[in-house]
């Protein structure tokens, strides 16, 4: 039954057309650059690298982020480690869908705002997109475990900046949101619960940071000795 909640929730997140911004922004590249010790007489920005003209010579320079190396960690035992291994594995399986939800919400918002669509046109747009999304995502969502589903609900909330309850209420109505909240409660879930990056969801937030920094696959390998099998998202939904 929770899988049905997930299918409905992901559809709502992808099709809701909300204006919510993600509360956790992706890391921004620092705007500071290395400055040559000698006086730079002119500077011009390149698409790939900046450069300066120093005493008549062209000097290229850039800032490279540190490379993080994870040592292979021997398999650990204990309840807490088993719980953490499960979290890392589940994260690799569901986070791409949460990112897709954020991307399509913003894309839908932009389309509606740019084209000034009337209500009937919006309904047509959503109907076509909904059919497409169910074709791509209904099957993988139906095969998710309950723990993966709970994690996806948390991550959709993180990426969209809204609780799952708010997403369903905005997309459908309060009655539907209350119904699905009741279903979620049967599986010890709570669609009204906010994502807590500094509290109980800190371990998840750390994994998000690894992902955004490009270090998640290496971290996953350090725990499991293999690279994660990350779901493939269609190019048109990225």
Residue, then its C-alpha position, 0 to 999 in steps of 0.5 A: x500500500x505504501x508503494x501506492x502512496x509513493x506513486x501518487x506522491x512522486x506524481x504530485x511532486x513532478x506535476x504539482x507546479x509549485x513555486x517552492x524552492x529547495x531548502x538545501x541548495x547545492x554547493x556553489x563554486x567559489x568565485x575567488x580565484x588565484x591571483x598572480x603575485x605580479x601585477x596583472x595588466x588585463x584579465x579575461x575569462x575563458x569558458x574553461x579556465x581564467x587567465x591573466x596577462x602578466x608582464x606581457x605573458x599569458x598565465x592560465x590559472x584556476x581553482x581545483x577542488x580537493x580530491x577526496x579519497x576513501x579507503x576500503x573499510x572492512x565490513x563492520x558488524x553490529x546493529x547500527x552498522x547494518x542500519x547505516x549500510x541499508x541507508x547508504x544502499x537505499x539512498x543510491x536507489x532513490x535519490x535520483x528520483x528526488x532530484x528528478x522531482x525537483x527538476x520537473x517541478x521547476x520546469x513546470x513552473x517555468x513553462x506555466x509562467x513563461x507561456x501564461x497558460x490558462x487553466x484548461x491548457x495547464x490541465x492538458x499539459x499536466x495530463x500529457x506529462x502525467x501519462x509520460x511519467x507513469x510510463x517511466x516511473x510506475x514500475x520502479x516505484x512499485x518494486x521499491x521496498x518500504x524502507x526505500x519508499x520512506x527515504x524517498x518521501x523524505x528526500x522529495x520533501x528535501x528537494x522541493x522544500x515542502x512536506x509530502x503532505x503539503x505537496x499532495x494538498x497543493x496538487x490535489x486537495x486537503x481531503x486527499x492529503x488527509x487520506x494519504x497521511x492516514x495510509x502512511x501512518x499505517x506504515x509508521x510514516x508521517x507525510x507532515x514531518x519536515x526534513x531535519x538536516x541537522x537532527x535525525x536526518x543528518x546522516x542522509x544530509x551527509x550522503x547528499x553532500x557526498x553526492x553533490x560533491x561527486x564523492x558518493x560513488x567512491x564512498x559507496x565503494x569504500x563500504x561495499x567494495x563495488x560501485x552503486x547501481x544508480x537508476x537511470x533517469x531519462x535525459x528529458x527529465x534531467 
